[in-house]
């Protein structure tokens, strides 16, 4: 397969797969499973960032400090984007990114507790938070496509690992989005179609980045730095705080185990892809 074929396959399959799995979890009221996926996603994101993307970036750079500066800049950039309500994540926990507009963050927590179908009929916000979440997620998916393309442009193995980490994170994110859309008054079919359309932004971003990076290959290193920053920021800022809401020892052991499983999967995929 050509590099472009890998990018198209990973962007399209990843977007559709994560959407289908998220729909199965939320629309069948299996929201309790999503919290487990969050722990696994943390491990996958951190594993991809520290075991694959950053080492590759250090190899490409003649100055290691250049890479660390890029990561630091990326973390600050994503913090600013989140403040501007462009980079929003919701994983079936109280979500501050949504609450200023409509209180939908509380809706997510309530839906997780009582099930999507029963909560679905409660008060809606006339579609406002749903539209905002779709705008933010479309932007987020577009950036994911760029990061996937940048990884594949460096190495097929790196692209595969990056794609797996992004898919692992997208499942709980998409699940949270479904509940926000249902709370906004959208039907299940409309919520699914809106998420499906949003997921195509990943494919668009991937193809556009491939065409751009063919002539602007000096951007590959900065994009790798931003990719690792994105994964670190999402894992530490958006996902881990939610785990602290369950401090009991049993939940903590489960969370740590699933985080290690996510890291282990990324490590194993890296070994197999390199043929070691």
C-alpha positions in Angstrom: 0.0 0.0 0.0 1.1 3.5 -0.7 1.5 6.1 2.1 -1.6 7.9 0.8 -3.6 4.6 0.9 -2.6 4.0 4.5 -3.6 7.5 5.4 -7.0 7.2 3.8 -7.6 3.7 5.2 -6.6 4.8 8.8 -8.5 8.1 8.7 -11.7 6.6 7.2 -11.7 3.3 9.1 -10.7 4.9 12.4 -13.5 7.5 12.2 -16.2 5.0 11.3 -15.0 2.3 13.7 -14.9 4.6 16.7 -18.3 6.1 15.8 -19.9 2.6 15.5 -18.5 1.4 18.8 -19.5 4.6 20.5 -23.0 4.3 19.1 -23.2 0.7 20.3 -22.2 1.7 23.8 -24.4 4.8 24.2 -27.5 4.0 22.2 -27.7 0.6 23.9 -27.3 2.2 27.3 -23.9 0.6 28.0 -22.5 3.8 29.2 -20.8 2.1 32.2 -18.3 0.6 29.7 -17.2 4.0 28.5 -15.4 4.7 31.8 -13.3 1.6 31.3 -12.4 2.7 27.7 -11.3 6.1 29.1 -8.6 4.4 31.2 -7.5 2.3 28.3 -7.4 5.4 26.1 -5.1 7.2 28.6 -2.6 4.3 28.3 -2.8 4.3 24.5 -2.3 8.0 24.2 0.6 8.2 26.6 2.1 5.1 25.1 2.0 6.4 21.6 3.4 9.8 22.6 6.3 8.6 24.8 7.1 5.2 23.1 6.8 6.1 19.5 6.1 9.7 18.4 8.6 11.5 20.7 11.5 9.0 20.0 10.8 9.4 16.3 10.8 13.2 16.6 14.1 13.1 18.5 15.6 11.1 15.7 14.5 13.6 13.1 15.8 16.6 15.0 19.4 17.6 15.4 18.5 19.5 18.5 16.5 17.7 21.2 15.5 21.0 22.8 13.7 21.8 19.6 11.4 18.9 20.1 10.7 19.7 23.8 9.9 23.3 22.9 7.5 22.1 20.3 5.7 19.9 22.8 5.6 22.7 25.3 4.2 25.0 22.7 1.6 22.4 21.7 0.4 21.9 25.2 -0.1 25.6 25.6 -1.8 25.8 22.2 -4.3 23.1 23.1 -5.0 24.8 26.4 -5.8 28.0 24.6 -8.0 26.2 22.0 -9.9 24.5 24.8 -10.5 27.9 26.4 -11.9 29.1 23.1 -14.3 26.1 23.2 -12.8 24.6 20.0 -11.2 21.6 21.5 -13.9 20.0 23.6 -13.9 16.5 25.1 -16.7 14.8 27.0 -16.3 11.3 28.4 -19.5 10.7 30.4 -18.3 12.8 33.4 -19.2 16.3 34.4 -17.8 18.3 31.6 -17.1 21.9 32.3 -16.6 22.6 28.6 -20.3 22.2 28.0 -21.8 23.5 31.2 -21.4 27.3 30.6 -23.6 27.2 27.6 -26.4 24.8 28.6 -25.6 22.7 31.6 -25.1 19.7 29.3 -22.2 18.5 31.4 -24.6 17.6 34.1 -26.8 16.0 31.5 -23.9 13.7 30.7 -23.4 12.6 34.2 -27.2 12.1 34.6 -27.4 10.1 31.4 -24.6 7.9 32.4 -26.3 7.2 35.7 -29.8 6.5 34.4 -29.2 5.4 30.8 -29.5 7.3 27.5 -33.0 6.1 26.6 -34.6 7.2 29.8 -32.8 10.5 30.0 -33.4 11.3 26.4 -36.9 12.4 27.0 -36.0 15.0 29.6 -35.5 18.7 29.0 -33.6 19.7 25.9 -31.7 22.9 25.0 -33.1 23.2 21.5 -29.9 22.0 19.8 -27.5 24.7 20.9 -25.0 22.6 22.8 -25.3 19.8 20.1 -24.3 22.2 17.4 -21.4 23.6 19.4 -20.1 20.1 20.2 -20.3 19.3 16.5 -18.3 22.4 15.5 -15.7 21.6 18.1 -15.5 17.9 17.2 -15.2 18.6 13.4 -12.2 20.8 14.1 -10.8 18.2 16.4 -11.3 15.4 13.9 -9.6 17.5 11.2 -6.5 18.0 13.4 -6.5 14.3 14.1 -6.3 13.6 10.4 -3.4 15.9 10.0 -1.6 14.2 12.8 -2.3 10.7 11.4 -0.9 11.9 8.0 2.2 13.3 9.5 2.9 10.1 11.4 2.5 8.0 8.2 4.7 10.3 6.3 7.5 9.5 8.7 7.0 5.7 9.0 4.1 3.3 8.4 4.6 1.8 11.9 4.4 5.2 13.5 1.2 5.9 11.6 -0.4 2.7 12.7 0.4 3.3 16.3 -0.8 6.9 16.1 -4.0 5.8 14.5 -4.7 3.2 17.2 -4.1 5.7 20.0 -6.5 8.2 18.3 -9.2 5.6 17.8 -8.9 4.5 21.4 -9.5 8.0 22.5 -12.2 8.8 19.9 -14.5 6.0 21.2 -15.3 7.5 24.7 -15.2 11.0 23.1 -17.8 10.1 20.5 -19.9 8.4 23.2 -20.0 11.6 25.2 -20.9 13.5 22.1 -23.9 11.2 21.5 -25.3 12.0 24.9 -24.8 15.7 24.4 -26.7 15.5 21.1 -29.5 13.5 22.6 -29.8 16.0 25.5 -30.0 18.8 22.9 -33.1 17.2 21.4 -31.7 15.4 18.4 -33.1 11.9 17.6 -30.8 8.9 17.7 -30.6 8.8 13.9 -29.8 12.5 13.6 -27.1 12.2 16.4 -25.5 9.3 14.5 -25.6 11.1 11.1 -24.1 14.3 12.6 -21.3 12.4 14.2 -20.7 10.5 10.9 -20.4 13.7 9.0 -18.1 15.1 11.6 -15.9 12.0 11.4 -15.2 12.7 7.7 -13.2 15.7 8.7 -10.4 13.2 9.8 -10.2 11.9 6.2 -10.2 15.4 4.8 -7.5 16.5 7.2 -5.4 13.5 6.4 -5.5 13.8 2.6 -4.9 17.6 2.8 -1.9 17.1 5.1 -0.5 14.5 2.8 -0.7 16.8 -0.2 0.8 19.7 1.8 3.6 17.7 3.4 4.8 16.3 0.1 6.1 19.8 -0.7 6.5 21.2 2.8 8.2 18.2 4.4 9.9 20.5 7.0 6.5 20.7 8.7 6.7 17.0 9.6 8.8 17.5 12.7 6.6 20.3 14.1 3.5 18.2 13.5 5.0 15.2 15.3 5.7 17.5 18.3 2.1 18.8 18.2 0.9 15.2 17.9 2.7 14.1 21.0 1.6 17.3 22.8 -2.0 16.7 21.8 -2.0 13.1 23.2 -0.3 14.2 26.4 -2.6 17.1 27.0 -5.8 15.1 26.3 -4.7 12.2 28.5 -3.5 14.4 31.5 -6.0 17.3 31.2 -9.2 15.8 29.9 -9.1 12.1 30.8 -7.2 11.5 34.1 -9.2 14.1 36.2 -12.3 12.1 35.5 -10.7 9.0 37.0 -10.1 10.8 40.3 -13.8 10.9 40.8 -13.6 7.2 41.7 -10.9 7.1 44.4 -11.9 3.7 45.9 -9.2 1.1 45.8 -11.0 -1.4 43.5 -11.6 1.3 40.9 -8.1 2.5 41.1 -6.7 -0.9 40.5 -8.9 -1.4 37.5 -7.9 2.0 36.1 -4.2 1.4 36.5 -4.6 -2.1 34.9 -6.4 -0.7 31.9 -3.9 2.2 31.5 -1.1 -0.4 31.5 -3.1 -2.5 29.0 -3.3 0.6 26.7 0.4 1.2 27.0 1.1 -2.5 26.5 -1.0 -2.6 23.3 0.9 0.3 21.8 4.2 -1.3 22.8 3.2 -4.6 21.3 2.0 -3.0 18.0 5.3 -1.2 17.7 7.2 -4.4 18.1 5.1 -6.3 15.6 5.2 -3.5 13.1 9.0 -3.4 13.3 9.1 -7.2 13.0 11.0 -7.6 16.2 
